[in-house]
Amino acid sequence: MFDNRTHAGQLLAEKLAARNLKNPYILAVPRGGLAVASPIAAKLQANVAVLIAKKIGHPLNAEVAIGAIMPDGSLIHDNQYVSSIGVKQENFDKLTAEARKVFDQRVKVYEAMIIKNQEVKGRDIIVVDDGIATGYTIRAAVKWLQKWNPASITVAVPVAPTDITQKLREVQVEVVCLDERDVFTAVGSYYKDFKEMTDQEALEYHRFSPNSIVRL
């Protein structure tokens, strides 16, 4: 169990440092990912940017993603799957609108830190979050990153389900995960302290890093 997000980031930093990445660039998923990314950036002496994506949660369980809004604002989802789980189109549209509001608010908060997508090309990208649950959003975000031709993509997280880490590895993504679980509960259950962070708190972690955000 991790004490908090900073502790998890310190442990991840040791693992990542051993990989000797030549040109690392860290993309943190706000908000919690910024707390995890901070000690990694210090250890690797790497720049930090922010990767904004927003999952669309199932109406009966918001933790289960049925779609996602990608870093460029586009929507990705599987119509057949959404229909098969009994979510009507009007409900899906409402959920999408709610998710887009949150997405737009986050872009506004971090908009002073936007960088050009060309900065991804040829870099060793490290995507950092405080954990993975369903993996829908992170896998979709990886697909978007791959189109900009980075040298490599590494997903670095403290905890994740084994089936999700395996799916990421199947699409040529390196995964550094401290605790891979066959039976997975909520991300927060693997932390002693997993209090919800505000955008302001996330910005405090980011303020000593180059001010940049990736919105592809």
Beta strands, then each sheet from edge to edge (+ up, - down):
strand 1: 24-28
strand 2: 47-50
strand 3: 54-58
strand 4: 61-69
strand 5: 75-77
strand 6: 114-115
strand 7: 124-128
strand 8: 152-161
strand 9: 174-181
strand 10: 213-214
sheet 1: 2+ 1+ 7+ 8+ 9+
sheet 2: 3+ 4- 5+
sheet 3: 6+ 10+
end
